[in-house]
Amino acid sequence: MKTQVAIIGAGPAGLLLGQLLAKSGIANIVLEQRSPEYVLGRIRAGVLEQTAVDLLDEAGVGARMHREGLPHDGVELCFAGQRHRIDLHGLTGKRVMVYGQTEVTHDLMDARTAAGLPTVYEAQDVRLEGFASDTPRVHYEKDGVTHTVDCDFIAGCDGFHGVCRASVPAEHITTHEKVYPFGWLGLLSDTPPVSPELIYVHHERGFALCSQRSKTRSRYYVQCSLQDDVAQWSDDAFWEELKSRLPADTAAQLVTGASLEKSIAPLRSFVAEPMRFGRLLLAGDAAHIVPPTGAKGLNLAASDVGYLWQGLTEHYRGGAGGLDHYSERALARIWKAERFSWWMTSLMHRFPDTGSFGERMQQAELAYLFGSTAAMTVLAENYVGLPMR
C-alpha cells in the first residue's frame, strides 16, 4: 500500500491528525496496535483548552462536544480548608470545556469510519524503515500476514511506550525526565459532581481533585503512595480518604457510589527533543508527558497535531517552512506547559522530603496567589492555554 502519511497510533492525537489531513486532501492511514474497544476503554482526563476545541471543530467532530460538554468559566483551589475561585473567564476572556477524552476518541473514530478512511486495528510488530531517507516505510503484521506501507511521512502518535520514539537512534535524541514520588488514585462514578467546577485541594494528608465528566458522572483523585495497590483500596476507603481532605461543608455535599473504574497513575514530566527525525515526526505522548495537575496532556497533543497539520499541508502545497519549524514551534509551547504542570504539581502536593521549609514555601505561595490579581491571572492564562504561535 502507498499513502502520503502513515499515522502510528489511534489515540486522539493520531485520529485528529488523520481527520485534519483528510480535510486538506492528504491521504493517510492509521495503524493501531490495540483493538478499538481497548482504545476506548482507556480512562483519561477531559479538560479541553480553546485551542483543542477549535481543532476538533476544524476536523468536523465538535457537534456532540458542544451539545454535551460542560463549559467552565472558573476553577477552585482549596487551601487551609478554604475554597478560592480563580475566575478564568473574567481574568482572560477564555474558558475551558470539560469533555472526556474517551468521548473525544469516540467522536473521532466515528468520523473516520463515516469518511471511509483506512484504519488498521490490532496491527502487530510495527516496524519503521528509512525515515532518514525520502522513502520511509512501515511494516506491520495483521492476521499472520506481513504488510508494508510506503509513505512520504510517518507521524508517531503512539504514546510514551510506542515504537516510534524507540526507533530513533539514541545519539539523535535527547530526553529530559522528572519522576514524582507519588501517584494519583482515581475513581470514576455515576454520581453528580460535588461542585459545578473543578476543585484542586492542598491538604496535609496529600493532594485531592474533584473533577467530572458530565452532570451525572464524576472523577475524583487522591494523592497516594506508589507502593499502594489499587486492590487494597475499597470504594468506601477511597470516599473516606477524599472526605478527609475536603472542607467539612464540601465533604457533607459529596455523593458517593460504586466505582465504575479505579486505578493508580504515576506522575512524571518528560520531554524528548527534537520532535522531527527526517520523515518521522513525533506528536503527543510519544514526545512528552506532563503530570495531570495542569490538565495539559491531551491539549498539548492537540496543539502538536495543529502544528503538524499546518506543516504537512504547507509541504504538499509547495512550501516547506511550517514543517521545517514543526519541532521548534511545538517544543516552545510544550516547555511552557511543562513548566506550568510542574509548578501546579509542586504547589498542590505533599512531598515526602519537603520538610518544614518546603511546606511553608507552599503555604506562602498559595497565600500570595489568592491575594494577587496578577498571580491569579498568570495561573488563569496558563490554565486556559497559551496561544499557538
C-alpha positions, 0 to 999 in steps of 0.5 A: 500500500502507498499513502502520503502519511502513515499515522502510528497510533489511534489515540486522539492525537493520531485520529485528529491528525488523520481527520485534519489531513483528510480535510486538506486532501492528504491521504493517510492511514492509521495503524493501531496496535490495540483493538478499538474497544481497548482504545476506548476503554482507556480512562483519561482526563477531559479538560479541553483548552480553546485551542483543542476545541477549535481543532476538533471543530476544524476536523468536523467532530465538535457537534456532540462536544458542544451539545454535551460538554460542560463549559467552565468559566472558573476553577477552585483551589482549596487551601487551609480548608478554604475554597478560592475561585480563580475566575478564568473567564473574567481574568482572560476572556477564555474558558475551558470545556470539560469533555472526556477524552474517551468521548473525544476518541469516540467522536473521532473514530466515528468520523473516520469510519463515516469518511471511509478512511483506512484504519488498521486495528490490532496491527502487530510488530510495527516496524519503521524503515528509512525515515532518514531517507525520502522513502520511509516505510512501515511494516506491520503484521495483521492476521499472520500476514506481513504488510508494508506501507510506503509513505512520504511521512510517518507521524508517531502518535503512539504514546510514551511506550510506542515504537516510534520514539524507540526507533530513533537512534539514541545519539539523535535524541535527547530526553529530559525526565522528572519522576514524582514520588507519588501517584494519583488514585482515581475513581470514576462514578455515576454520581453528580459532581460535588461542585459545578467546577473543578476543585484542586485541594492542598491538604496535609494528608496529600493532594485531592481533585474533584473533577467530572465528566458530565452532570451525572458522572464524576472523577475524583483523585487522591494523592497516594503512595506508589507502593499502594495497590489499587486492590487494597483500596475499597470504594468506601476507603477511597470516599473516606480518604477524599472526605478527609481532605475536603472542607467539612461543608464540601465533604457533607455535599459529596455523593458517593457510589460504586466505582465504575473504574479505579486505578493508580497513575504515576506522575512524571514530566518528560520531554524528548527533543527534537520532535522531527527525525527526517520523515518521522515526526513525533506528536503527543505522548510519544514526545512528552508527558506532563503530570495531570495537575495542569490538565495539559496532556491531551491539549498539548497533543492537540496543539502538536497535531495543529502544528503538524497539520499546518506543516504537512499541508504547507509541504504538499502545497509547495512550501516547506517552512511550517514543517521545517519549524514543526519541532521548534514551534511545538517544543516552545509551547510544550516547555511552557506547559511543562513548566506550568504542570510542574509548578501546579504539581509542586504547589498542590502536593505533599512531598515526602522530603519537603520538610518544614521549609518546603511546606511553608514555601507552599503555604506562602505561595498559595497565600500570595496567589489568592491575594494577587490579581496578577498571580491569579491571572498568570495561573488563569492564562496558563490554565486556559492555554497559551496561544499557538504561535 
